[in-house]
Amino acid sequence: MWDYPRPPHLETSAERIEVELGGWVIAASSHSWRVLETSHPPTYYLPRDAFEPGVLRETGGATWCEWKGAASYFDLVAGDRVAPRAAWTYLSPTPGFEPLAGAVAVMPGLVDRCSVDGETVLPQPGSFYGGWVTSRVVGPFKGEPGTSGW
């Protein structure tokens, strides 16, 4: 991932992505987008219709990405389990990231399990970044202690 570009690159993926919460697969798709950025493991964005009905609950707050624009957030809900602000979307992404409009990314550390082609993902270190660490990417990653100046 140190050869990932800056600014980030967006690519489509046919990998099987699954997200689990409360003992349920709440999202699954073999069509997604990966954002690849220097010092970060990939972040996966799934089509909104990959999520089970009622799982995405809009919530307050927003953040700004210098590359993708304004993000809005969702709580993820599965039965009586709620993962606050565990997912986000870019409704009007900046030029170059238009395919992400309405697609949803998930913070792997805030749900029970995320997987890529059956491999359980480790969350990117830190509480701000949403990268998905698999055996195919090698750190160090932004978010680990001492990386705030990168």
HELIX and SHEET records of a PDB file:
HELIX    1   1 ARG A   48  ALA A   50  5                                   3    
HELIX    2   2 GLU A   98  LEU A  100  5                                   3    
HELIX    3   3 PRO A  108  LEU A  110  5                                   3    
SHEET    1   A 7 HIS A   9  SER A  13  0                                        
SHEET    2   A 7 SER A  32  LEU A  36 -1                                        
SHEET    3   A 7 THR A  43  LEU A  46 -1                                        
SHEET    4   A 7 VAL A 104  VAL A 106 -1                                        
SHEET    5   A 7 ARG A  81  THR A  89 -1                                        
SHEET    6   A 7 GLY A  69  ALA A  78 -1                                        
SHEET    7   A 7 LEU A  56  CYS A  65 -1                                        
SHEET    1   B 4 TRP A  24  SER A  29  0                                        
SHEET    2   B 4 ILE A  17  LEU A  21 -1                                        
SHEET    3   B 4 ARG A 113  VAL A 116 -1                                        
SHEET    4   B 4 GLU A 119  THR A 120 -1                                        
SHEET    1   C 2 LEU A 122  PRO A 123  0                                        
SHEET    2   C 2 TRP A 132  VAL A 133 -1                                        
END                                                                             
